[in-house]
């Protein structure tokens, strides 16, 4: 969690009873949006996405949450000086009435400065925003300085005195990490080494307690907040998916629910190693529930009958994809009604798309609904680089490049700007068991006399995993190991990214948490898992709350599923482990005990039939799966549980690495139903496009840590 937010919780507290009641009439919405692309004149690389972020967020606030245009203040580049930001906070506080809704969003470089007033006892650092013109020596006074977290806290106090309906979002890095040179699209800046004159000032403090509203950060302290390209423009990775998630919010949905919908989209993006954070009152409704319900259809805004082209108001930020099919919508007609007119999206922009008429005719003002969603799968793009790529390690780099070219589902990128991941060849120096970085936080220094290693890193040079640091002293063995791990990476990443645009499945999953216990520690709720002794029950909760649990190695999870829909569904529970292995928890594939010591489970030998119908869950029914399967958490790391519910049965072997390979080799694709074809492409990343009716399936994914 970003440290300045933690400090905000401690220093900025509010007593609920002390907050003024809402003024007469409906509360109004207000926003302050700050975006800084231009860092010319400093030693920092300019960014490409913050100004686009502001436009994206502004459009969302006006269209979905009815924030009046005159209540939205934007600071772009030269407007966002230190003084400009301070004055904008002051102006916002003067306009806000008791009970109003406030949204604050910053996109730009983040950094840190040495703490001088002693309120950062743990880290000794203040977190900062790098305002326009800071560090350039061209502006006088505070405008040559970063904005420190203590100031932001001070500026927020007048707002907290008026309302507890505040959302604060920062899409920036506040990390002490410094990469090898400045990397494109990274919102992290090295510290300003000059003494910060404001860092020693004693700032005002609020009463003790918890700060109101929600505070959201794009990444943790030791992670990079990065930019991505969408619809031909750059945006903050977090901002893009955050806007997509908020745009899908229903009246009454909470900030926490919107955040949980955006989280897996961010964490599973190719080449991204950032985990957003939320603090505060996530159970509050988004903008107090004052948002329009998602429309039943999207309007046609332009028609070129001669060319057979139609423009509709749905875009990439709404999840639209090229190749998706839309049909004319008439209120009251059902899914089984004939399609009088249909079109296929061919060009997708952020908020609008262009499509080609396939049948029938359209006019401006018609409403269309998505009939089939196209899931495009592109090969995973890898660049191959190295410290000595032009001399000692040139043959090795060329061999790795040829290896990438020959792997199905992978493609060679010419440079890291076009890569999802980078295979970086280096000869790392060590002092004992520790790497020597020499001022570099992401990759260690190289020594030509040491054996080569291949590290898989993000384009921002963040190492993916310890298991992706492979010794190449014996090149044949090392290259083979790297090849196998890259295959796993491609499959698992696509499976994690696979999401239904119709939302979570209509199936509730309850998790029960068990921990090993001695006989004397057990109570009547203790259970015995055969071969693993007694386990105490620690609690039961919805799957979505699993990240809040404090899970340890050797804990066991059991599950119950409830069908909350009006039709039968086939339900599948998957586990994706820290080692990129994929296990079908339910229904279990093969023997539940084979290889258990080296994997996470399943833990219990199932006695029920493995036929496809075993996964069917009837309308309104609850099934306790604890009698037939459980998940043993053997090792520390980040685990993922994915739930898939489908109106058609799926061969569960498609979920597992081994089962997938055998299945496609024997049966091929011709006999697969649409969702099975989608899973095959997701696990193979073959560059195909699969269309599927969103009403036929749904998925939910939860990531959680297991720590010693």
C-alpha positions in Angstrom: 0.0 0.0 0.0 1.3 3.4 -0.8 2.8 4.8 2.3 1.3 8.3 2.1 -2.2 6.8 2.0 -1.4 4.8 5.2 -0.3 8.1 6.8 -3.5 9.7 5.6 -5.5 7.1 7.5 -3.6 7.8 10.7 -3.4 11.6 10.4 -6.6 12.4 8.6 -9.4 11.1 10.7 -13.0 12.1 11.0 -15.8 11.5 13.5 -18.9 10.6 11.6 -21.1 12.5 14.0 -19.0 15.6 13.4 -19.6 15.7 9.6 -22.2 18.2 8.5 -25.5 16.8 7.2 -26.3 17.1 3.6 -27.6 20.5 2.4 -31.1 21.0 1.2 -31.6 19.3 -2.2 -29.7 16.5 -3.9 -26.0 16.4 -3.3 -23.9 17.6 -6.3 -20.9 16.0 -7.9 -17.5 17.8 -8.1 -14.2 16.7 -9.6 -10.6 17.8 -9.8 -8.7 16.0 -12.6 -4.9 16.5 -13.0 -2.9 15.2 -15.9 0.8 15.9 -16.7 2.4 14.7 -19.9 5.0 17.4 -20.3 8.1 17.0 -18.2 10.5 18.6 -20.6 13.2 20.7 -19.0 13.6 18.2 -16.2 15.7 15.0 -16.2 12.4 13.0 -16.5 11.0 11.4 -19.5 7.7 13.0 -20.6 4.6 10.7 -20.5 2.0 10.1 -23.2 -1.1 9.0 -21.2 -2.0 11.4 -18.4 -3.8 14.0 -20.5 -5.7 11.2 -22.2 -6.6 9.8 -18.8 -8.2 13.2 -17.9 -10.3 13.2 -21.0 -11.3 9.6 -20.4 -12.3 10.2 -16.8 -14.1 13.5 -17.6 -16.3 11.8 -20.2 -17.2 9.1 -17.7 -18.1 11.5 -15.0 -20.3 13.6 -17.2 -22.1 10.7 -19.0 -22.5 8.1 -16.3 -22.5 10.1 -13.0 -24.1 13.4 -14.2 -21.3 15.5 -12.7 -22.0 19.0 -14.2 -19.4 20.2 -16.7 -19.0 23.4 -14.7 -18.1 21.4 -11.6 -15.2 19.6 -13.2 -11.9 21.3 -13.0 -9.0 20.0 -15.1 -5.4 20.9 -14.8 -3.3 19.9 -17.8 0.5 20.3 -18.1 1.4 23.9 -17.5 -1.8 24.5 -15.5 -0.7 21.8 -13.0 2.2 23.6 -11.3 2.7 23.3 -7.6 0.8 26.5 -7.1 -1.9 25.6 -9.6 -2.6 22.3 -7.8 -2.7 24.0 -4.4 -5.1 26.6 -5.6 -7.3 24.0 -7.3 -7.7 22.1 -4.1 -8.6 25.4 -2.3 -11.2 26.3 -5.0 -12.7 22.8 -4.8 -13.1 23.1 -1.0 -14.8 26.5 -1.3 -17.4 25.2 -3.8 -18.3 21.9 -2.1 -21.4 21.9 0.0 -22.0 19.5 2.9 -22.8 16.0 1.7 -21.6 16.6 -1.9 -19.7 14.0 -3.9 -16.0 14.7 -4.7 -13.8 12.8 -7.1 -10.0 13.6 -7.4 -7.8 12.0 -10.0 -4.1 12.5 -10.6 -2.1 11.0 -13.5 1.6 11.8 -13.8 5.0 11.0 -12.3 5.3 10.1 -8.7 8.5 10.1 -6.6 9.7 10.6 -3.0 11.7 13.0 -0.8 13.5 12.6 2.5 11.1 13.1 5.5 12.2 16.0 7.6 9.3 16.4 10.1 9.5 12.9 11.5 6.0 11.7 10.6 7.4 8.9 8.4 9.1 6.9 11.2 9.0 3.6 9.2 10.3 4.7 5.8 11.9 8.0 6.4 10.4 9.2 3.1 7.6 11.5 2.0 5.8 10.5 -1.2 5.4 13.1 -3.9 3.7 14.1 -7.1 6.0 15.7 -9.6 4.1 18.8 -10.6 4.6 20.6 -13.9 7.9 22.6 -14.0 9.3 21.0 -10.8 13.0 20.4 -10.8 13.5 22.4 -14.0 14.9 25.5 -12.4 12.6 27.7 -14.5 9.9 28.5 -12.0 10.3 30.3 -8.7 9.6 29.2 -5.1 7.4 26.1 -4.5 6.8 25.7 -8.3 10.3 24.3 -8.6 9.4 21.6 -6.1 7.4 18.4 -6.0 4.1 18.3 -4.1 4.7 16.2 -1.0 2.1 14.0 0.7 1.9 16.2 3.8 0.6 19.1 1.6 -2.0 16.9 0.0 -3.2 15.9 3.4 -3.5 19.5 4.4 -5.4 20.4 1.3 -7.8 17.5 1.8 -8.8 18.5 5.4 -11.2 21.3 4.3 -13.0 18.8 2.1 -13.2 16.1 4.8 -14.8 18.8 7.1 -17.6 19.2 4.6 -18.3 15.7 3.2 -17.3 12.0 3.6 -18.2 11.2 0.0 -14.7 11.6 -1.4 -12.9 9.3 -3.9 -9.2 10.0 -4.3 -7.4 8.2 -7.2 -3.7 8.5 -8.0 -2.4 6.7 -11.2 1.3 7.3 -10.5 4.4 5.5 -9.1 5.5 6.3 -5.5 8.3 3.8 -5.6 11.9 3.9 -4.5 12.9 1.7 -7.5 15.0 3.1 -10.3 15.3 1.2 -13.5 18.2 1.1 -15.9 17.6 4.5 -17.5 14.2 6.1 -18.0 11.8 3.7 -19.5 8.9 4.8 -21.7 5.5 4.7 -20.1 6.7 4.3 -16.5 5.2 6.9 -14.1 8.1 6.7 -11.6 10.7 9.3 -11.0 13.9 9.2 -9.0 14.0 11.5 -6.0 14.9 15.2 -6.2 18.1 15.2 -4.2 17.8 18.8 -3.2 16.5 19.4 0.4 12.8 20.0 0.1 12.0 23.1 2.2 8.5 22.0 3.0 9.5 18.5 4.2 10.4 19.8 7.6 7.3 21.9 8.3 4.8 20.6 10.8 1.5 20.3 9.0 -2.0 20.5 10.5 -3.4 17.2 11.7 -7.0 16.0 11.9 -8.6 14.2 14.8 -7.6 10.6 15.5 -9.5 7.9 13.6 -10.1 6.8 10.0 -10.3 9.1 7.1 -13.6 9.1 5.2 -14.1 8.1 1.6 -11.9 5.9 -0.5 -8.3 6.2 -1.5 -7.0 4.3 -4.5 -3.5 3.8 -5.8 -2.5 2.3 -9.2 0.4 0.3 -7.7 2.2 -0.7 -4.5 5.3 1.1 -3.3 7.7 -1.3 -5.0 5.8 -1.5 -8.3 5.7 0.6 -11.4 2.5 2.2 -12.6 2.7 1.9 -16.4 1.0 3.1 -19.6 -0.7 1.0 -22.2 -1.9 1.6 -25.8 -5.6 1.4 -26.5 -7.5 2.5 -29.6 -4.4 4.2 -30.9 -3.6 6.3 -27.8 -1.7 5.9 -24.5 -3.4 5.7 -21.2 -2.6 4.7 -17.7 -3.1 1.0 -17.3 -5.0 1.4 -14.1 -7.0 4.5 -15.3 -8.2 2.6 -18.4 -9.6 -0.4 -16.6 -10.8 1.7 -13.7 -12.9 3.8 -16.1 -14.1 0.6 -17.8 -15.2 -0.8 -14.4 -16.9 2.4 -13.2 -18.7 2.7 -16.5 -20.3 -0.7 -15.9 -21.4 0.2 -12.3 -25.1 -0.3 -11.5 -27.0 2.0 -9.1 -26.1 1.1 -5.5 -22.8 -0.7 -6.5 -19.9 0.1 -4.1 -16.5 1.5 -4.7 -15.1 -1.8 -3.5 -17.1 -3.8 -6.0 -16.0 -1.5 -8.8 -12.4 -1.9 -7.7 -12.6 -5.7 -7.5 -13.9 -5.7 -11.1 -11.0 -3.6 -12.3 -8.3 -5.4 -10.2 -7.9 -8.6 -12.3 -8.0 -6.7 -15.5 -5.0 -4.7 -14.3 -3.0 -7.5 -12.7 -3.4 -9.9 -15.7 -2.5 -7.3 -18.4 0.4 -8.5 -20.5 3.7 -7.1 -19.3 2.2 -5.6 -16.2 3.4 -6.2 -12.7 1.3 -3.8 -10.7 -1.3 -4.4 -8.1 -3.7 -1.6 -7.3 -4.6 -0.8 -3.7 -7.8 0.5 -2.1 -8.2 1.9 1.4 -11.1 3.4 3.3 -14.8 3.0 3.0 -15.1 0.6 0.0 -18.6 -0.3 1.1 -19.9 3.1 0.2 -22.0 3.3 -2.9 -20.3 4.9 -5.9 -21.3 8.5 -5.9 -23.9 7.7 -3.3 -25.8 5.5 -5.8 -26.4 8.4 -8.1 -25.7 6.9 -11.4 -27.8 5.9 -14.3 -28.5 2.2 -14.8 -26.6 0.7 -17.7 -28.5 1.2 -20.9 -30.3 -1.8 -22.5 -28.8 -0.7 -25.8 -26.3 1.7 -27.4 -27.4 4.3 -29.9 -26.5 4.6 -33.5 -25.0 8.0 -34.0 -24.1 8.0 -37.7 -25.2 6.0 -40.8 -23.5 5.9 -44.2 -26.0 3.8 -46.1 -24.0 3.9 -49.4 -20.9 2.5 -47.8 -22.8 0.2 -45.5 -21.2 1.7 -42.4 -22.7 2.5 -39.0 -21.2 4.4 -36.0 -22.4 3.4 -32.5 -21.7 4.9 -29.1 -19.8 2.0 -27.6 -16.0 1.8 -27.5 -12.9 0.1 -26.2 -13.4 1.5 -22.8 -16.8 -0.2 -22.6 -15.1 -3.5 -23.6 -16.1 -3.4 -27.3 -13.8 -5.4 -29.6 -13.4 -5.6 -33.4 -15.3 -8.5 -34.8 -18.2 -8.4 -32.2 -21.7 -8.7 -33.6 -24.5 -6.2 -32.7 -28.2 -6.5 -33.6 -31.0 -4.0 -33.7 -32.7 -3.8 -30.3 -36.4 -3.3 -29.8 -37.8 -3.0 -26.3 -39.5 -6.1 -25.1 -38.0 -8.5 -27.7 -36.2 -11.6 -26.3 -32.9 -13.2 -27.2 -34.7 -15.7 -29.4 -36.2 -13.1 -31.6 -35.0 -13.0 -35.2 -32.3 -10.5 -36.0 -33.9 -7.9 -38.2 -30.6 -6.0 -38.7 -27.1 -6.7 -37.5 -23.6 -5.2 -37.9 -20.0 -6.2 -37.1 -17.6 -3.8 -35.4 -14.6 -3.1 -37.6 -13.0 -0.1 -36.0 -13.1 0.5 -32.2 -12.2 3.9 -30.7 -12.3 4.7 -26.9 -16.0 5.7 -26.7 -17.4 5.0 -30.2 -17.0 2.3 -32.8 -17.6 1.8 -36.5 -19.3 -1.2 -38.0 -20.2 -2.8 -41.3 -23.9 -3.7 -41.9 -24.3 -7.5 -42.3 -28.0 -7.5 -42.8 -31.0 -5.1 -42.7 -30.7 -1.3 -42.3 -30.1 1.2 -39.5 -31.0 4.8 -38.9 -29.6 7.4 -36.5 -31.2 6.9 -33.0 -31.7 3.1 -33.3 -30.5 1.1 -30.3 -28.3 -2.0 -30.8 -27.2 -4.7 -28.4 -24.3 -7.1 -28.5 -25.3 -10.5 -29.8 -21.9 -12.1 -29.9 -18.7 -10.8 -28.3 -15.4 -11.4 -30.2 -12.4 -12.4 -28.1 -9.3 -11.7 -30.1 -6.2 -13.7 -29.1 -2.8 -12.4 -30.2 0.5 -14.2 -29.7 2.5 -13.2 -26.7 5.2 -10.8 -27.9 8.7 -11.2 -26.5 11.8 -9.2 -27.1 15.3 -10.6 -26.5 17.9 -8.2 -25.1 21.0 -8.3 -22.9 23.9 -6.5 -21.3 26.3 -8.0 -23.8 23.9 -8.7 -26.6 26.3 -7.3 -29.2 29.4 -9.1 -28.2 29.9 -12.1 -25.8 26.2 -13.0 -25.6 25.3 -12.4 -29.2 25.1 -16.1 -30.2 23.0 -16.8 -27.1 20.6 -13.9 -27.8 20.2 -15.0 -31.4 19.4 -18.6 -30.3 16.8 -17.4 -27.8 15.2 -15.2 -30.5 15.0 -18.2 -32.9 13.5 -20.2 -30.0 10.7 -17.6 -29.6 10.0 -17.6 -33.3 9.5 -21.3 -33.3 7.0 -21.5 -30.4 3.3 -21.6 -31.1 1.5 -18.7 -29.3 4.7 -16.6 -29.1 6.0 -13.9 -31.5 9.3 -12.1 -31.5 9.2 -8.3 -31.0 11.9 -6.2 -32.5 12.2 -4.1 -29.3 10.7 -3.8 -25.9 8.4 -1.0 -27.0 6.4 -3.6 -28.9 6.9 -6.4 -26.4 4.7 -7.9 -23.7 7.7 -9.4 -21.9 11.5 -9.3 -22.4 14.0 -12.1 -22.2 17.0 -10.3 -20.8 20.4 -12.0 -20.8 22.8 -10.9 -18.1 25.7 -12.1 -16.1 24.6 -11.1 -12.6 27.1 -10.3 -9.8 26.5 -11.5 -6.3 27.9 -10.8 -2.9 27.3 -14.1 -1.1 23.6 -15.0 -1.8 22.6 -11.4 -2.6 22.6 -9.7 -6.0 24.8 -6.6 -6.5 22.7 -3.8 -8.1 25.1 -0.8 -8.0 22.2 1.7 -7.7 19.9 -0.3 -10.0 16.8 -1.6 -8.3 15.4 -3.9 -11.0 18.3 -5.8 -12.6 21.7 -6.5 -11.0 25.0 -5.4 -12.5 26.7 -7.8 -14.9 30.3 -9.1 -15.0 31.6 -10.6 -18.2 33.5 -13.3 -16.4 30.3 -14.8 -14.8 28.0 -17.4 -16.5 25.0 -16.0 -18.4 21.4 -16.1 -17.1 18.1 -15.4 -18.8 15.6 -13.3 -16.8 12.0 -12.8 -18.0 11.1 -9.2 -17.1 8.4 -6.7 -17.9 9.2 -3.9 -20.5 9.8 -1.8 -17.4 12.5 -4.3 -16.2 10.5 -5.7 -13.3 11.4 -9.4 -12.9 8.4 -11.7 -13.4 9.3 -14.5 -11.0 12.3 -16.2 -9.4 11.5 -19.3 -11.5 12.0 -17.1 -14.6 15.7 -16.5 -13.7 17.3 -19.4 -15.6 21.0 -20.3 -15.6 22.4 -20.8 -19.1 25.8 -22.2 -18.2 24.6 -25.4 -19.8 22.7 -23.7 -22.7 20.8 -26.6 -24.0 19.2 -27.5 -20.7 18.6 -23.9 -19.8 17.0 -23.0 -23.1 14.7 -26.0 -22.8 13.6 -25.0 -19.3 13.0 -21.5 -20.5 11.0 -22.7 -23.4 8.7 -24.8 -21.2 8.2 -22.0 -18.7 7.3 -19.5 -21.5 4.7 -21.9 -22.8 3.2 -21.9 -19.3 3.4 -18.2 -19.0 1.5 -17.7 -22.3 -1.3 -20.1 -21.4 -1.8 -19.0 -17.8 -1.8 -15.3 -18.6 -4.5 -15.7 -21.3 -6.6 -17.8 -19.0 -6.3 -15.2 -16.3 -7.3 -12.4 -18.7 -10.3 -14.4 -20.0 -13.4 -12.5 -18.7 -17.0 -12.4 -19.6 -18.2 -8.9 -20.5 -21.6 -9.7 -19.1 -20.2 -9.7 -15.6 -19.7 -12.2 -12.8 -21.5 -15.6 -13.1 -24.9 -16.0 -11.4 -23.3 -18.4 -8.9 -22.3 -17.6 -5.4 -19.2 -19.4 -4.0 -18.7 -19.8 -0.2 -15.2 -20.6 1.0 -14.4 -22.3 4.3 -10.9 -21.8 5.7 -9.2 -24.6 7.6 -5.8 -24.7 9.4 -3.8 -27.7 10.7 -4.4 -28.2 14.5 -3.3 -30.6 17.2 -5.8 -32.9 18.9 -5.8 -30.8 22.0 -6.5 -27.6 20.0 -9.5 -29.0 18.2 -13.2 -28.3 18.9 -16.3 -30.0 17.5 -15.9 -28.1 14.2 -12.5 -29.8 13.5 -12.3 -32.0 10.4 -9.9 -34.7 9.3 -8.6 -34.7 5.8 -7.3 -38.2 5.0 -3.5 -38.4 5.2 -3.2 -34.8 6.4 -4.5 -34.9 10.0 -6.9 -32.6 11.9 -7.8 -29.1 10.7 -9.6 -26.4 12.7 -12.3 -24.3 11.0 -11.3 -20.6 11.0 -14.4 -19.2 9.2 -16.6 -19.2 6.1 -17.1 -16.3 3.7 -17.9 -15.3 0.1 -15.1 -16.0 -2.4 -14.8 -12.3 -3.1 -13.6 -11.7 0.5 -10.8 -14.3 0.3 -8.1 -11.6 -0.2 -9.0 -10.3 3.3 -8.1 -13.7 4.9 -4.7 -14.3 6.3 -3.8 -17.6 4.5 -0.7 -19.6 5.3 1.0 -22.6 3.6 -0.7 -25.9 4.6 -4.1 -24.2 5.1 -7.0 -25.9 3.3 -10.0 -24.3 1.5 -13.3 -26.1 0.9 -16.1 -24.7 -1.2 -19.9 -24.6 -1.6 -21.7 -23.2 -4.7 -25.2 -21.8 -5.1 -27.0 -21.2 -8.3 -28.8 -17.8 -8.0 -30.1 -17.6 -11.5 -33.3 -18.8 -13.2 -31.6 -21.5 -15.3 -29.3 -24.4 -14.8 -25.5 -23.7 -15.0 -22.4 -25.9 -15.2 -19.9 -24.7 -12.6 -16.1 -25.0 -12.7 -13.6 -23.9 -10.0 -10.0 -23.4 -11.1 -6.8 -22.7 -9.2 -3.8 -20.9 -10.8 -0.8 -21.2 -8.5 2.4 -19.2 -8.0 4.2 -21.6 -10.3 1.8 -21.0 -13.2 0.2 -24.4 -12.7 -3.5 -24.8 -13.4 -5.6 -27.2 -11.4 -9.3 -27.9 -11.8 -10.6 -28.0 -8.2 -14.1 -28.9 -9.4 -14.8 -31.0 -11.2 -11.5 -32.8 -10.5 -9.6 -34.3 -13.4 -7.9 -37.6 -12.9 -6.7 -38.9 -9.5 -7.0 -36.5 -6.6 -3.8 -37.9 -5.1 -1.3 -38.1 -7.9 1.6 -35.7 -7.4 0.0 -34.1 -4.4 3.2 -33.5 -2.5 4.5 -31.2 -5.2 1.3 -29.4 -6.0 -1.6 -27.6 -4.3 -4.3 -30.3 -4.5 -7.1 -31.4 -5.1 -7.0 -33.0 -1.7 -9.8 -35.5 -1.6 -10.3 -38.4 -3.9 -13.7 -37.7 -5.6 -16.2 -40.5 -5.5 -18.7 -39.0 -7.9 -18.8 -39.5 -11.6 -16.4 -37.5 -13.8 -19.0 -37.2 -16.5 -19.7 -33.7 -17.7 -23.2 -33.6 -16.1 -21.5 -33.8 -12.6 -20.8 -30.0 -13.0 -24.5 -29.1 -13.5 -26.0 -27.0 -10.7 -29.8 -26.7 -10.8 -31.7 -23.5 -10.3 -31.7 -22.4 -6.7 -29.6 -25.3 -5.5 -26.6 -25.3 -3.2 -23.9 -28.0 -3.4 -21.4 -28.5 -0.6 -18.2 -29.7 -2.4 -16.3 -30.4 0.8 -17.1 -34.1 0.6 -15.4 -34.5 -2.7 -12.7 -31.9 -3.2 -10.6 -29.3 -1.3 -7.6 -27.1 -2.1 -4.3 -27.5 -0.2 -2.2 -24.4 -0.2 1.3 -25.8 -0.1 3.6 -22.9 -0.8 3.7 -19.2 -0.3 2.9 -16.9 -3.2 0.0 -15.4 -5.0 -2.9 -17.8 -5.7 -5.8 -17.3 -8.0 -9.2 -18.9 -8.0 -11.3 -18.6 -11.1 -15.0 -19.5 -11.3 -16.6 -20.2 -14.7 -20.3 -20.8 -15.1 -21.7 -21.9 -18.5 -25.1 -22.9 -19.9 -23.2 -25.7 -21.8 -20.9 -28.3 -20.3 -17.1 -28.0 -20.7 -14.5 -30.7 -20.8 -12.6 -29.9 -17.6 -9.4 -31.2 -19.1 -9.2 -28.0 -21.0 -8.3 -26.2 -17.8 -5.2 -28.2 -16.9 -1.9 -28.1 -18.8 -1.6 -31.8 -19.3 -5.2 -32.3 -20.1 -5.3 -29.5 -22.6 -2.4 -30.9 -24.6 -3.8 -34.4 -24.8 -7.4 -33.2 -25.5 -6.6 -31.2 -28.6 -4.3 -33.8 -30.0 -7.0 -36.5 -29.9 -10.2 -34.7 -30.6 -9.3 -31.5 -32.4 -11.5 -28.4 -32.4 -14.4 -29.5 -34.5 -16.3 -31.1 -31.7 -15.8 -28.2 -29.2 -18.7 -26.0 -28.2 -18.2 -22.2 -28.4 -17.0 -21.8 -24.9 -14.6 -24.8 -25.2 -13.2 -23.2 -28.4 -12.7 -20.0 -26.4 -10.8 -21.9 -23.7 -8.6 -23.6 -26.3 -7.6 -20.3 -27.8 -7.0 -18.8 -24.4 -4.7 -21.6 -23.4 -2.9 -21.6 -26.7 -2.9 -17.9 -27.7 -3.0 -18.8 -31.4 -4.0 -15.4 -32.7 -7.6 -16.4 -33.5 -10.9 -14.5 -32.8 -13.7 -16.5 -31.1 -17.2 -15.2 -30.9 -19.5 -16.2 -28.0 -22.9 -15.1 -26.7 -22.2 -13.3 -23.4 -25.6 -14.5 -22.0 -24.2 -18.1 -22.1 -21.5 -17.7 -19.5 -19.9 -15.7 -16.8 -16.6 -15.7 -14.8 -15.3 -14.4 -11.5 -11.6 -14.3 -10.6 -10.1 -13.6 -7.1 -6.4 -13.3 -6.3 -5.0 -13.7 -2.8 -1.6 -14.0 -1.1 -0.4 -17.0 0.9 2.3 -15.9 3.3 4.5 -17.7 5.9 
